[in-house]
Amino acid sequence: MAKAAESSGEPGTTSPRPLFAGLSDISISQDIPVEGEITIPMRSHIREFDSSTLNESVQNTIMRDLKAVGKKFMHVLYPRKSNTLLRDWDLWGPLILCVTLALMLQRSSVDSEKDGGPQFAEVFVIVWFGAVTITLNSKLLGGNISFFQSLCVLGYCILPLTVAMLVCRLVLLAEQGPINFMVRLFVVIVMFAWSIVASTAFLADSQPPNRKALAIYPVFLFYFVISWMILTFTPQ
């Protein structure tokens, strides 16, 4: 009677089964090999090792950076719409150009009253302060360009004016006169226009369509001041 009472429980209930009850019924065939080795693919590690610059020599690092700067110089000399300066920005090129331009505009005499060139610090401050001001203006106008990207573009586009300064220094080696001034004026105007075209080719698309003129106008003034410094420079 006790067994009948126990079996006469509710029809919907079943006794719980053990958690690993079904594992005892599984048998592994002896013909299936279960041994093996766990291998880690080395291709990803090789790629990470190749892309790392921590193990390369200083010479390779310098040459790689110089090649990158040279490619950006070519983009400025042949201005076209490209994101190279914006994507792979650096400040090595602008620093080299700024120092070179400041050295060529350096006063060659001790007496500042008898010299027509600005001091090194004056050129350095004017270039970098102007570039920072234009960058802040671009950000306030709603431009979708970062601070250092704008500094990179403005600095690299000084290259035509640096070339103009080099040509003017060579022209000034000859006897000064009206023809000398006209040659320098022509070179400075051409390189000034080149800098404007090159900078706008990279920065125009980063500004809102209805505010491009407000963003380009400070760029015009920035390169105009540098061009005026080059044109009015006279040696001792």
Disulfide bonds with the S-S distance in Angstrom:
none
